[in-house]
Amino acid sequence: IQNHFYAIAAEGHAKTSTFARGDLKRAELHAGDVPAGMPLCMVNLMNKLKDSHHLKHGGRMQLGLFLKSCGLTMEESLSFWRDEFQKGSVASDRFDKQYAYSIRHTYGKEGRRKELSCYGCMKIINTTPGPGEHHGCPYKEFSEPRLKQSLSAIGVPAAEVAPIVSLAKENHYQLACGRTFMATNRTDPSESSIVVTNPAEYFNRARMLRREEATTAMDVDP
């Protein structure tokens, strides 16, 4: 049985009222570690942001809209990006002048007052990052050695790495991402494959599965 993440399948922007926003909180982003369950594209952006304390526009949009769709409020997003940029070379007043407007705009508080939501996978796949940019789809953009290392780093079992890389080499990027999801989350045994359509839905579903697993473990614990 092939399962699609349909809940947030719009490719590009959509009003956030069309789906249930996640419950990610700012406090979960304080630590240096990336929250468990994030898809590889967002793990990559989070790591690059933590390393350099800056992302170019494409990366900020891809990651920022993802975090928004996963639950961050506008105030939490402003706090998160300001804190990260201040760790680099961007002072608070410069951040307010150059970057805050764009964040408020994604929440519908500036410009046309239209809320935006997470980019869908096809938009991400069809966007090619330039020099010094880190957005886009890792299954498409990463070299084979880098993809293997990145998959291992997020906990993909060794036996699953080669099949995922093989799917990516055959340009089946969403299937490769879906297999990554299945390799790192306890999914329904009846699901033979998953086609990921949106990174926010990937993350929100992973969180749901992990909570269910934790609840089950508590119920059976003597």
Backbone as a chain_set.jsonl record, in Angstrom:
{"seq": "IQNHFYAIAAEGHAKTSTFARGDLKRAELHAGDVPAGMPLCMVNLMNKLKDSHHLKHGGRMQLGLFLKSCGLTMEESLSFWRDEFQKGSVASDRFDKQYAYSIRHTYGKEGRRKELSCYGCMKIINTTPGPGEHHGCPYKEFSEPRLKQSLSAIGVPAAEVAPIVSLAKENHYQLACGRTFMATNRTDPSESSIVVTNPAEYFNRARMLRREEATTAMDVDP", "coords": {"N": [[0.851, -1.185, 0.0], [0.646, 2.116, -0.932], [1.263, 5.14, 0.624], [0.291, 8.498, 0.794], [1.253, 11.715, 1.948], [-1.211, 13.573, 2.318], [-2.332, 15.691, 3.711], [-1.216, 18.253, 3.741], [-0.82, 19.089, 1.0], [-0.531, 21.079, -0.885], [1.287, 22.614, -3.431], [3.572, 24.926, -3.036], [2.544, 28.061, -1.823], [-0.015, 28.287, 0.652], [-3.04, 29.216, 2.329], [-2.902, 29.194, 5.855], [-5.156, 28.316, 7.104], [-6.134, 26.125, 5.818], [-5.198, 23.757, 6.809], [-4.348, 21.913, 9.772], [-2.248, 23.533, 11.947], [0.968, 22.673, 13.286], [2.379, 21.936, 16.59], [4.816, 22.918, 17.407], [7.122, 24.556, 19.544], [8.848, 27.575, 20.522], [10.694, 27.124, 22.576], [11.658, 24.594, 22.083], [13.568, 24.976, 20.218], [15.702, 26.137, 21.383], [17.896, 24.663, 22.275], [21.008, 23.334, 20.97], [20.604, 21.1, 19.441], [18.783, 19.704, 16.692], [15.265, 19.494, 16.546], [13.798, 16.277, 16.994], [12.607, 14.246, 14.311], [12.411, 15.954, 12.153], [12.379, 16.511, 8.588], [14.973, 15.708, 6.174], [15.675, 17.91, 4.541], [15.093, 20.122, 6.137], [16.569, 19.599, 8.412], [19.111, 19.941, 7.336], [19.059, 22.732, 6.732], [18.651, 23.795, 9.307], [21.018, 22.955, 10.567], [22.935, 24.34, 9.031], [22.208, 26.946, 9.648], [22.72, 26.984, 12.408], [25.463, 26.646, 12.317], [26.531, 28.849, 10.832], [25.012, 31.009, 11.545], [23.39, 32.383, 9.844], [21.295, 32.555, 6.955], [20.735, 32.628, 3.449], [18.204, 34.298, 1.412], [16.508, 32.325, 0.11], [16.871, 30.056, 1.721], [16.031, 31.059, 4.198], [13.317, 31.516, 3.675], [12.385, 28.914, 3.022], [12.939, 27.433, 5.386], [11.81, 29.132, 7.33], [9.029, 29.288, 6.696], [8.396, 26.636, 7.004], [8.849, 26.249, 9.8], [6.915, 27.985, 10.751], [4.554, 26.734, 9.812], [4.746, 24.478, 11.313], [4.118, 25.326, 13.808], [5.244, 27.612, 15.116], [4.643, 30.81, 16.465], [4.299, 34.225, 15.247], [5.734, 35.952, 16.919], [7.427, 34.131, 18.175], [8.891, 33.233, 15.969], [10.204, 35.591, 15.154], [11.785, 35.975, 17.429], [13.361, 33.637, 17.365], [14.821, 33.834, 14.874], [16.074, 36.326, 15.204], [17.698, 35.849, 17.469], [19.426, 33.843, 16.467], [20.705, 35.166, 14.314], [21.954, 37.233, 15.664], [23.974, 35.902, 16.936], [25.789, 35.758, 14.988], [26.867, 38.175, 12.78], [24.907, 40.083, 12.769], [23.4, 42.726, 14.152], [20.802, 43.602, 16.543], [19.263, 45.894, 15.795], [19.837, 46.083, 13.074], [18.779, 43.666, 12.221], [16.065, 44.125, 12.677], [15.587, 46.083, 10.761], [16.284, 44.872, 8.287], [15.334, 42.211, 8.14], [13.076, 41.559, 9.725], [10.659, 42.494, 8.643], [10.081, 40.754, 6.488], [9.527, 38.368, 7.826], [7.25, 39.069, 9.319], [5.605, 39.529, 7.165], [5.15, 36.946, 6.122], [3.396, 36.0, 7.957], [1.139, 37.353, 7.399], [0.974, 39.992, 8.233], [1.995, 42.187, 7.011], [2.309, 44.043, 3.885], [0.262, 42.556, 1.48], [-1.231, 41.339, 3.382], [-1.588, 38.561, 3.572], [-1.489, 35.352, 4.693], [1.159, 32.939, 4.558], [2.168, 29.551, 3.89], [4.014, 26.488, 4.48], [6.402, 25.566, 1.973], [5.595, 23.227, -0.581], [6.744, 19.901, -1.476], [7.313, 19.606, -4.265], [7.808, 22.212, -5.114], [10.085, 22.75, -3.619], [11.837, 20.785, -4.626], [12.057, 21.631, -7.272], [13.459, 23.95, -7.071], [16.573, 25.283, -7.469], [19.431, 25.61, -5.57], [21.818, 28.286, -5.38], [25.345, 29.315, -5.358], [26.583, 29.226, -2.058], [24.086, 28.892, -0.995], [21.567, 26.943, 0.694], [19.116, 25.774, 0.525], [16.449, 23.843, -1.038], [16.121, 20.385, -2.189], [17.648, 17.803, -0.465], [17.88, 15.147, -1.39], [17.99, 15.45, -4.058], [20.023, 17.357, -4.454], [22.354, 16.708, -2.964], [25.604, 15.15, -3.019], [26.406, 11.657, -3.503], [28.097, 10.545, -1.386], [27.752, 12.558, 0.573], [24.996, 12.464, 1.006], [24.69, 9.873, 2.032], [26.14, 10.128, 4.44], [24.629, 12.091, 5.715], [22.134, 10.858, 6.027], [22.795, 8.773, 7.77], [23.478, 10.32, 9.959], [21.031, 11.275, 10.884], [19.916, 9.078, 11.96], [19.146, 6.939, 10.313], [19.005, 3.501, 9.79], [21.841, 1.444, 8.954], [21.338, -0.531, 7.012], [19.296, 0.56, 5.56], [20.217, 2.782, 4.261], [21.48, 2.509, 1.676], [19.27, 1.646, -0.066], [17.695, 3.987, 0.043], [19.41, 5.935, -1.028], [19.639, 4.863, -3.565], [17.028, 5.232, -4.588], [17.031, 8.019, -4.67], [19.042, 8.481, -6.595], [17.712, 7.575, -8.8], [16.008, 9.578, -9.267], [13.708, 9.598, -7.737], [12.773, 11.374, -5.603], [10.829, 12.055, -3.633], [9.905, 9.559, -2.862], [12.273, 8.569, -1.804], [12.542, 10.255, 0.385], [10.242, 9.513, 1.743], [10.896, 6.866, 2.363], [12.962, 7.341, 4.1], [11.512, 8.485, 6.172], [10.024, 6.228, 6.983], [12.102, 4.634, 7.859], [12.973, 5.886, 10.115], [10.887, 6.209, 11.807], [8.235, 4.599, 13.575], [6.144, 3.069, 11.609], [2.965, 2.15, 10.06], [2.792, -1.284, 9.455], [1.533, -2.138, 7.131], [2.033, -0.305, 5.209], [3.708, 0.021, 2.285], [5.189, 1.916, 0.994], [5.884, 5.432, 1.174], [4.927, 8.542, -0.043], [6.194, 11.596, 0.232], [4.774, 14.782, 0.475], [4.953, 17.258, 1.632], [7.073, 19.013, 3.801], [6.341, 19.957, 6.368], [4.122, 18.434, 7.06], [5.359, 15.96, 7.164], [7.013, 16.297, 9.447], [5.104, 16.91, 11.464], [3.589, 14.576, 11.45], [5.539, 12.713, 12.182], [6.066, 13.549, 14.805], [3.602, 12.979, 15.974], [3.523, 10.16, 15.745], [5.694, 9.479, 17.376], [4.852, 10.374, 19.852], [2.642, 8.732, 20.244], [3.949, 6.296, 20.408], [5.464, 6.699, 22.731], [3.415, 6.987, 24.602], [2.226, 4.46, 24.473], [4.334, 2.925, 25.441], [4.425, 3.821, 28.078], [1.978, 2.903, 28.976], [2.29, 0.132, 29.018], [4.312, -0.218, 30.774], [5.287, -1.681, 33.769]], "CA": [[0.0, 0.0, 0.0], [1.418, 3.355, -0.99], [0.591, 6.176, 1.393], [0.705, 9.86, 0.5], [0.956, 12.728, 2.953], [-2.129, 14.451, 1.612], [-2.939, 16.736, 4.535], [-0.7, 19.565, 3.356], [-0.263, 18.715, -0.289], [-0.455, 22.209, -1.806], [2.661, 22.874, -3.864], [3.784, 26.368, -2.999], [1.952, 28.685, -0.655], [-1.448, 28.127, 0.889], [-3.472, 29.813, 3.581], [-2.722, 28.237, 6.93], [-6.456, 27.83, 7.544], [-6.508, 24.92, 5.075], [-4.761, 22.565, 7.505], [-4.053, 22.134, 11.185], [-0.853, 23.86, 12.215], [1.574, 21.837, 14.316], [2.476, 22.515, 17.927], [6.21, 23.214, 17.733], [7.281, 25.748, 20.362], [10.155, 28.234, 20.48], [11.589, 26.523, 23.56], [12.259, 23.389, 21.512], [14.642, 25.391, 19.314], [16.758, 26.793, 22.149], [19.076, 23.804, 22.33], [21.741, 23.226, 19.713], [20.132, 19.951, 18.674], [17.602, 19.869, 15.847], [14.173, 18.661, 17.067], [13.65, 14.965, 16.361], [11.5, 14.064, 13.386], [12.434, 16.869, 11.012], [12.868, 15.927, 7.335], [16.378, 16.0, 5.908], [15.852, 19.257, 3.991], [15.06, 21.09, 7.224], [17.743, 19.311, 9.241], [20.239, 20.592, 6.67], [18.966, 24.181, 6.929], [18.866, 24.082, 10.728], [22.443, 22.793, 10.849], [23.659, 25.449, 8.409], [21.907, 28.143, 10.432], [23.442, 26.881, 13.676], [26.897, 26.765, 12.042], [26.937, 30.162, 10.316], [24.109, 32.029, 12.103], [22.8, 33.152, 8.743], [20.876, 31.868, 5.738], [20.279, 33.536, 2.403], [16.751, 34.443, 1.327], [15.837, 31.071, -0.206], [16.915, 29.208, 2.908], [15.173, 31.647, 5.238], [11.919, 31.285, 3.315], [12.061, 27.488, 3.121], [12.933, 27.039, 6.795], [10.891, 29.967, 8.102], [7.647, 28.869, 6.453], [8.269, 25.315, 7.627], [8.695, 26.424, 11.245], [5.603, 28.604, 10.949], [3.527, 25.715, 9.622], [4.88, 23.49, 12.388], [3.536, 25.835, 15.043], [5.805, 28.832, 15.696], [3.917, 32.063, 16.293], [5.129, 35.274, 14.663], [6.659, 36.425, 17.949], [8.44, 33.093, 18.355], [9.751, 33.244, 14.785], [11.067, 36.772, 15.251], [12.758, 35.699, 18.483], [14.276, 32.594, 16.902], [15.725, 34.341, 13.84], [16.895, 37.401, 15.777], [18.716, 35.247, 18.334], [20.422, 33.155, 15.65], [21.48, 36.138, 13.54], [22.791, 38.002, 16.586], [25.151, 35.092, 17.235], [26.711, 36.04, 13.9], [27.301, 39.574, 12.665], [23.73, 40.927, 12.565], [22.914, 43.329, 15.39], [19.343, 43.603, 16.668], [18.645, 46.973, 15.016], [19.961, 45.719, 11.667], [17.809, 42.601, 11.985], [14.734, 44.736, 12.603], [15.484, 46.845, 9.514], [16.492, 44.074, 7.079], [14.771, 40.86, 8.114], [11.828, 41.384, 10.478], [9.505, 42.742, 7.769], [9.802, 39.538, 5.716], [8.898, 37.395, 8.726], [5.884, 39.542, 9.58], [4.867, 39.372, 5.91], [4.709, 35.556, 5.974], [2.275, 35.8, 8.881], [0.014, 38.163, 6.957], [0.921, 41.25, 8.982], [2.551, 43.249, 6.169], [2.003, 43.911, 2.462], [-1.108, 42.194, 1.104], [-1.877, 40.74, 4.561], [-1.974, 37.2, 3.209], [-0.623, 34.372, 5.338], [1.789, 31.926, 3.713], [2.487, 28.312, 4.601], [5.209, 25.752, 4.08], [6.571, 25.128, 0.593], [5.415, 21.811, -0.86], [7.955, 19.221, -1.93], [7.626, 19.856, -5.67], [8.428, 23.536, -5.199], [11.437, 22.611, -3.071], [12.621, 19.99, -5.581], [12.266, 22.397, -8.504], [14.255, 25.136, -6.766], [17.996, 24.936, -7.444], [20.21, 26.579, -4.799], [23.033, 28.812, -5.971], [26.513, 29.295, -4.473], [26.351, 29.729, -0.714], [22.7, 28.664, -0.588], [21.437, 25.594, 1.252], [17.745, 25.284, 0.421], [16.27, 22.787, -2.027], [15.912, 19.009, -1.717], [18.921, 17.085, -0.335], [17.897, 13.918, -2.187], [18.34, 15.88, -5.409], [21.2, 18.219, -4.513], [23.54, 16.189, -2.289], [26.396, 14.078, -3.623], [26.115, 10.369, -2.865], [28.735, 10.427, -0.066], [27.137, 13.478, 1.53], [23.666, 11.964, 1.334], [24.865, 8.722, 2.922], [26.546, 10.617, 5.755], [23.515, 12.838, 6.302], [21.121, 9.887, 6.434], [23.298, 8.11, 8.975], [23.473, 11.29, 11.053], [19.685, 11.445, 11.441], [19.48, 7.824, 12.556], [18.705, 5.906, 9.372], [19.812, 2.286, 9.953], [22.802, 1.216, 7.87], [20.743, -1.357, 5.958], [18.326, 1.349, 4.807], [20.862, 3.908, 3.58], [21.673, 2.219, 0.246], [18.013, 1.736, -0.816], [17.266, 5.386, -0.042], [20.305, 6.581, -1.99], [19.272, 4.338, -4.881], [15.818, 5.944, -5.013], [17.423, 9.394, -5.001], [19.784, 8.44, -7.86], [16.73, 7.338, -9.858], [15.164, 10.785, -9.275], [12.49, 9.388, -6.953], [13.144, 12.106, -4.398], [9.786, 11.978, -2.609], [9.93, 8.19, -2.352], [13.466, 8.467, -0.957], [12.204, 10.936, 1.636], [9.278, 8.661, 2.422], [11.593, 5.703, 2.931], [13.666, 7.874, 5.266], [10.496, 8.592, 7.227], [9.708, 4.884, 7.464], [13.285, 4.082, 8.52], [13.245, 6.606, 11.361], [9.654, 6.263, 12.59], [7.495, 3.332, 13.609], [4.975, 3.279, 10.759], [2.046, 1.029, 9.869], [3.437, -2.347, 8.662], [0.852, -2.333, 5.847], [2.496, 0.71, 4.264], [4.886, -0.429, 1.548], [5.968, 3.105, 0.661], [5.271, 6.717, 1.498], [5.316, 9.66, -0.902], [6.105, 12.824, 1.02], [4.376, 15.927, -0.338], [5.172, 18.514, 2.341], [7.944, 18.76, 4.956], [5.663, 20.212, 7.642], [3.31, 17.255, 7.354], [6.344, 14.94, 7.556], [7.421, 16.554, 10.832], [3.961, 16.804, 12.367], [3.223, 13.166, 11.557], [6.59, 12.053, 12.955], [5.834, 13.879, 16.217], [2.422, 12.24, 16.408], [3.896, 8.757, 15.904], [6.596, 9.345, 18.52], [4.044, 10.528, 21.061], [1.855, 7.507, 20.395], [4.869, 5.252, 20.858], [5.798, 6.984, 24.126], [2.218, 6.7, 25.397], [2.094, 3.003, 24.523], [5.383, 2.42, 26.33], [4.016, 4.139, 29.45], [0.832, 2.06, 29.321], [2.708, -1.255, 29.262], [5.368, -0.219, 31.784], [4.699, -2.143, 35.037]], "C": [[0.886, 1.235, 0.0], [0.63, 4.46, -0.305], [1.161, 7.538, 1.03], [0.402, 10.753, 1.693], [0.073, 13.777, 2.276], [-2.477, 15.713, 2.388], [-2.466, 18.136, 4.185], [-0.052, 19.416, 1.991], [-0.128, 19.866, -1.263], [0.991, 22.502, -2.15], [2.874, 24.378, -3.976], [3.191, 26.914, -1.73], [0.476, 28.348, -0.561], [-1.801, 28.845, 2.172], [-3.367, 28.769, 4.681], [-4.045, 27.703, 7.434], [-6.853, 26.531, 6.852], [-6.01, 23.651, 5.756], [-4.436, 22.921, 8.946], [-2.568, 22.405, 11.367], [-0.331, 22.96, 13.326], [1.7, 22.57, 15.631], [3.924, 22.734, 18.365], [6.293, 24.526, 18.496], [8.711, 26.275, 20.273], [11.145, 27.554, 21.412], [12.293, 25.286, 23.016], [13.428, 23.718, 20.589], [15.776, 26.081, 20.055], [18.04, 25.972, 22.134], [19.746, 23.727, 20.968], [21.256, 22.092, 18.834], [18.899, 20.309, 17.853], [16.492, 18.984, 16.408], [14.014, 17.364, 16.286], [12.453, 14.944, 15.429], [11.487, 14.999, 12.199], [12.918, 16.149, 9.755], [14.274, 16.429, 7.024], [16.596, 17.406, 5.362], [15.902, 20.305, 5.091], [16.178, 20.852, 8.23], [18.963, 20.015, 8.657], [20.225, 22.101, 6.9], [19.201, 24.562, 8.385], [20.347, 23.977, 11.076], [23.264, 23.93, 10.258], [23.428, 26.741, 9.177], [22.671, 28.132, 11.752], [24.944, 27.072, 13.474], [27.31, 28.191, 11.7], [26.111, 31.314, 10.864], [23.574, 32.958, 11.023], [22.362, 32.185, 7.647], [20.472, 32.919, 4.724], [18.762, 33.426, 2.25], [16.025, 33.119, 1.073], [15.783, 30.131, 0.985], [16.033, 29.732, 4.021], [13.703, 31.392, 4.943], [11.545, 29.816, 3.501], [11.964, 27.05, 4.577], [11.904, 27.827, 7.595], [9.44, 29.561, 7.93], [7.384, 27.477, 7.019], [8.019, 25.454, 9.125], [7.347, 27.053, 11.583], [4.507, 27.555, 10.852], [3.593, 24.621, 10.686], [4.42, 24.026, 13.734], [4.093, 27.116, 15.603], [4.897, 30.028, 15.43], [4.848, 33.094, 15.665], [6.16, 35.762, 15.677], [7.776, 35.411, 18.183], [9.4, 33.052, 17.173], [10.711, 34.421, 14.815], [12.156, 36.549, 16.291], [13.807, 34.695, 18.019], [15.289, 33.141, 15.912], [16.618, 35.454, 14.377], [18.024, 36.814, 16.622], [19.811, 34.569, 17.514], [21.307, 34.146, 14.901], [22.395, 36.968, 14.435], [24.034, 37.224, 17.008], [26.212, 35.254, 16.149], [27.093, 37.503, 13.904], [26.137, 40.54, 12.499], [23.222, 41.435, 13.911], [21.391, 43.416, 15.373], [18.687, 44.678, 15.814], [18.73, 46.691, 13.512], [18.964, 44.617, 11.311], [16.417, 43.196, 11.813], [14.535, 45.466, 11.28], [15.481, 45.947, 8.276], [15.679, 42.785, 6.994], [13.394, 40.722, 8.76], [10.597, 41.554, 9.595], [9.105, 41.47, 7.026], [9.11, 38.487, 6.572], [7.46, 37.801, 9.023], [5.007, 39.357, 8.342], [4.344, 37.944, 5.753], [3.54, 35.229, 6.894], [1.072, 36.678, 8.53], [-0.116, 39.49, 7.662], [1.499, 42.428, 8.207], [2.079, 43.038, 4.731], [0.538, 43.629, 2.201], [-1.867, 41.497, 2.234], [-2.378, 39.323, 4.277], [-0.983, 36.22, 3.833], [-0.078, 33.365, 4.331], [2.073, 30.684, 4.547], [3.652, 27.604, 3.925], [5.233, 25.421, 2.587], [6.281, 23.631, 0.491], [6.682, 21.215, -1.455], [8.304, 19.512, -3.388], [8.267, 21.226, -5.855], [9.874, 23.469, -4.707], [12.339, 21.86, -4.052], [12.981, 20.809, -6.812], [13.029, 23.695, -8.296], [15.715, 24.725, -6.635], [18.78, 25.986, -6.668], [21.467, 27.016, -5.538], [24.195, 28.725, -5.004], [26.19, 29.911, -3.112], [24.931, 29.574, -0.224], [22.516, 27.198, -0.19], [20.011, 25.067, 1.212], [17.656, 24.239, -0.696], [16.128, 21.426, -1.369], [17.244, 18.262, -1.637], [19.005, 15.824, -1.191], [18.229, 14.219, -3.647], [19.713, 16.548, -5.45], [22.471, 17.605, -3.929], [24.278, 15.171, -3.16], [26.073, 12.776, -2.886], [26.8, 10.222, -1.507], [28.087, 11.338, 0.979], [25.754, 12.993, 1.944], [23.766, 10.779, 2.291], [25.213, 9.177, 4.337], [25.391, 11.318, 6.464], [22.412, 11.903, 6.784], [21.546, 9.162, 7.704], [23.208, 9.036, 10.179], [22.095, 11.488, 11.666], [19.091, 10.119, 11.915], [18.926, 6.781, 11.617], [19.589, 4.671, 9.556], [20.681, 2.02, 8.727], [22.191, 0.439, 6.71], [19.775, -0.581, 5.078], [18.97, 2.458, 3.981], [20.97, 3.663, 2.077], [20.365, 2.255, -0.544], [17.505, 3.166, -0.974], [18.105, 6.134, -1.072], [19.969, 6.13, -3.406], [18.023, 5.027, -5.421], [16.153, 7.37, -5.434], [18.155, 9.445, -6.341], [18.855, 8.229, -9.052], [15.719, 8.484, -9.961], [13.816, 10.598, -8.578], [12.673, 10.057, -5.583], [12.107, 11.984, -3.287], [9.665, 10.569, -2.034], [11.135, 7.974, -1.437], [13.206, 9.109, 0.398], [11.21, 10.102, 2.44], [9.921, 7.443, 3.057], [12.421, 6.127, 4.143], [12.71, 7.988, 6.445], [10.213, 7.22, 7.833], [10.877, 4.271, 8.231], [13.542, 4.714, 9.88], [12.014, 6.759, 12.25], [8.964, 4.903, 12.53], [6.183, 3.517, 12.863], [4.123, 2.013, 10.674], [2.711, -0.036, 8.993], [2.799, -2.561, 7.295], [1.31, -1.34, 4.792], [3.776, 0.236, 3.585], [5.78, 0.736, 1.155], [5.171, 4.346, 1.02], [5.804, 7.752, 0.524], [5.117, 10.943, -0.101], [5.768, 13.987, 0.097], [4.666, 17.261, 0.323], [5.997, 18.264, 3.596], [7.284, 19.016, 6.305], [4.789, 19.031, 8.034], [4.199, 16.09, 7.778], [6.663, 15.085, 9.043], [6.261, 16.358, 11.801], [3.522, 15.352, 12.537], [4.264, 12.395, 12.363], [6.398, 12.313, 14.444], [4.642, 13.09, 16.765], [2.77, 10.772, 16.672], [4.781, 8.554, 17.129], [5.846, 9.501, 19.835], [3.201, 9.284, 21.313], [2.729, 6.374, 20.922], [5.225, 5.441, 22.327], [4.62, 6.665, 25.046], [2.017, 5.203, 25.558], [3.107, 2.401, 25.482], [5.027, 2.673, 27.79], [2.883, 3.224, 29.904], [1.241, 0.636, 29.68], [3.791, -1.348, 30.326], [4.767, -0.627, 33.131], [4.916, -1.13, 36.163]], "O": [[1.774, 1.373, 0.842], [-0.537, 4.686, -0.623], [2.378, 7.709, 0.967], [-0.606, 10.559, 2.373], [0.577, 14.757, 1.727], [-2.878, 16.71, 1.787], [-3.221, 19.099, 4.315], [1.157, 19.604, 1.857], [0.349, 19.659, -2.379], [1.832, 22.625, -1.259], [2.397, 25.013, -4.917], [3.316, 26.302, -0.669], [-0.195, 28.149, -1.574], [-0.933, 29.059, 3.019], [-3.7, 27.602, 4.473], [-4.051, 26.699, 8.147], [-7.822, 25.894, 7.264], [-6.366, 22.555, 5.322], [-4.272, 24.092, 9.288], [-1.731, 21.59, 10.98], [-1.088, 22.535, 14.199], [1.199, 23.684, 15.785], [4.22, 22.734, 19.56], [5.622, 25.497, 18.146], [9.651, 25.532, 19.989], [12.32, 27.422, 21.071], [13.403, 24.965, 23.442], [14.194, 22.829, 20.219], [16.719, 26.562, 19.426], [19.135, 26.517, 21.996], [19.131, 24.017, 19.942], [21.466, 22.108, 17.621], [18.074, 21.121, 18.274], [16.748, 17.822, 16.72], [14.089, 17.359, 15.058], [11.417, 15.544, 15.715], [10.64, 14.859, 11.317], [13.775, 15.27, 9.841], [14.707, 17.453, 7.551], [17.601, 18.038, 5.686], [16.662, 21.269, 4.998], [16.681, 21.799, 8.835], [19.754, 20.611, 9.388], [21.257, 22.688, 7.225], [19.88, 25.55, 8.663], [20.874, 24.82, 11.801], [24.184, 24.432, 10.903], [24.348, 27.543, 9.338], [23.209, 29.158, 12.166], [25.626, 27.599, 14.353], [28.312, 28.691, 12.21], [26.469, 32.476, 10.672], [23.339, 34.144, 11.252], [22.976, 31.139, 7.438], [19.937, 33.968, 5.08], [18.121, 32.579, 2.871], [15.036, 32.819, 1.743], [14.764, 29.485, 1.229], [15.366, 28.962, 4.711], [12.928, 31.089, 5.85], [10.5, 29.51, 4.076], [11.012, 26.371, 4.959], [11.205, 27.265, 8.438], [8.694, 29.494, 8.907], [6.274, 27.18, 7.462], [7.089, 24.851, 9.661], [6.717, 26.696, 12.578], [3.627, 27.491, 11.711], [2.609, 23.922, 10.928], [4.337, 23.271, 14.703], [3.478, 27.688, 16.503], [4.44, 30.233, 14.305], [6.052, 32.862, 15.563], [7.325, 35.963, 15.334], [8.934, 35.787, 18.367], [10.601, 32.857, 17.36], [11.899, 34.264, 14.533], [13.315, 36.893, 16.063], [15.0, 34.883, 18.252], [16.491, 32.938, 16.083], [17.799, 35.516, 14.037], [19.174, 37.235, 16.503], [20.993, 34.703, 17.829], [22.526, 33.981, 14.859], [23.485, 37.362, 14.019], [25.038, 37.822, 17.394], [27.382, 34.931, 16.356], [27.586, 38.02, 14.907], [26.344, 41.695, 12.127], [22.68, 40.671, 14.709], [20.768, 43.315, 14.316], [17.668, 44.42, 15.174], [17.808, 47.018, 12.764], [18.375, 44.631, 10.23], [15.68, 42.812, 10.905], [13.431, 45.467, 10.735], [14.759, 46.221, 7.318], [15.369, 42.318, 5.898], [12.622, 39.845, 8.371], [9.604, 40.848, 9.769], [7.92, 41.145, 6.943], [8.209, 37.793, 6.101], [6.556, 36.967, 8.981], [3.816, 39.064, 8.453], [3.216, 37.748, 5.301], [2.783, 34.292, 6.639], [0.101, 36.736, 9.284], [-1.204, 40.066, 7.695], [1.492, 43.554, 8.703], [1.522, 41.992, 4.398], [-0.332, 44.376, 2.648], [-3.021, 41.108, 2.057], [-3.47, 38.946, 4.701], [0.212, 36.256, 3.537], [-0.759, 32.987, 3.378], [2.202, 30.764, 5.769], [4.194, 28.075, 2.925], [4.213, 25.043, 2.01], [6.669, 22.858, 1.367], [7.58, 21.94, -1.884], [9.482, 19.65, -3.717], [9.176, 21.378, -6.67], [10.772, 24.06, -5.307], [13.48, 22.262, -4.278], [14.089, 20.692, -7.336], [13.226, 24.458, -9.241], [16.056, 23.908, -5.78], [18.797, 27.149, -7.069], [22.1, 26.222, -6.234], [24.063, 28.127, -3.936], [25.595, 30.986, -3.032], [24.592, 30.069, 0.851], [23.227, 26.321, -0.682], [19.72, 24.026, 1.8], [18.677, 23.807, -1.23], [16.028, 21.322, -0.146], [17.91, 18.103, -2.66], [20.084, 15.47, -1.667], [18.693, 13.345, -4.38], [20.481, 16.325, -6.386], [23.569, 17.953, -4.365], [23.666, 14.433, -3.932], [25.532, 12.797, -1.781], [26.147, 9.808, -0.549], [27.896, 10.939, 2.127], [25.383, 13.103, 3.113], [23.006, 10.695, 3.256], [24.653, 8.678, 5.313], [25.202, 11.155, 7.67], [21.821, 12.135, 7.839], [20.736, 8.962, 8.609], [22.9, 8.596, 11.287], [21.989, 11.833, 12.843], [17.905, 10.044, 12.234], [18.295, 5.825, 12.067], [20.812, 4.786, 9.483], [20.296, 2.337, 7.601], [22.492, 0.72, 5.55], [19.464, -1.014, 3.969], [18.329, 3.014, 3.09], [20.59, 4.526, 1.286], [20.343, 2.851, -1.621], [16.945, 3.514, -2.014], [17.57, 6.879, -1.893], [20.012, 6.93, -4.341], [17.974, 5.37, -6.602], [15.629, 7.871, -6.429], [17.917, 10.351, -7.14], [19.159, 8.643, -10.17], [14.706, 8.372, -10.652], [12.886, 11.369, -8.815], [12.721, 9.39, -4.55], [12.468, 11.825, -2.121], [9.359, 10.403, -0.853], [11.035, 7.285, -0.422], [13.601, 8.573, 1.434], [11.319, 9.995, 3.661], [9.543, 7.033, 4.154], [12.567, 5.365, 5.099], [13.052, 7.633, 7.573], [10.168, 7.073, 9.054], [10.669, 3.479, 9.15], [14.249, 4.141, 10.709], [12.086, 7.366, 13.318], [9.098, 4.161, 11.556], [5.221, 4.056, 13.411], [4.513, 0.95, 11.156], [3.153, 0.279, 7.888], [3.437, -3.102, 6.393], [1.011, -1.508, 3.61], [4.806, 0.07, 4.238], [6.989, 0.569, 0.999], [3.947, 4.308, 1.15], [7.011, 7.825, 0.294], [3.986, 11.321, 0.204], [6.401, 14.161, -0.944], [4.633, 18.297, -0.342], [5.654, 17.385, 4.386], [7.627, 18.362, 7.289], [4.722, 18.667, 9.208], [3.826, 15.316, 8.659], [6.59, 14.118, 9.802], [6.417, 15.715, 12.839], [3.13, 14.941, 13.629], [3.908, 11.515, 13.146], [6.55, 11.402, 15.258], [4.682, 12.596, 17.892], [2.368, 10.206, 17.689], [4.632, 7.562, 17.843], [6.167, 8.837, 20.821], [3.063, 8.837, 22.451], [2.305, 5.592, 21.772], [5.284, 4.473, 23.086], [4.809, 6.135, 26.141], [1.679, 4.727, 26.642], [2.791, 1.484, 26.241], [5.298, 1.833, 28.647], [2.829, 2.818, 31.065], [0.623, 0.004, 30.536], [4.152, -2.45, 30.74], [3.827, 0.017, 33.595], [4.485, -1.362, 37.293]]}, "num_chains": 1, "name": "protein.A"}
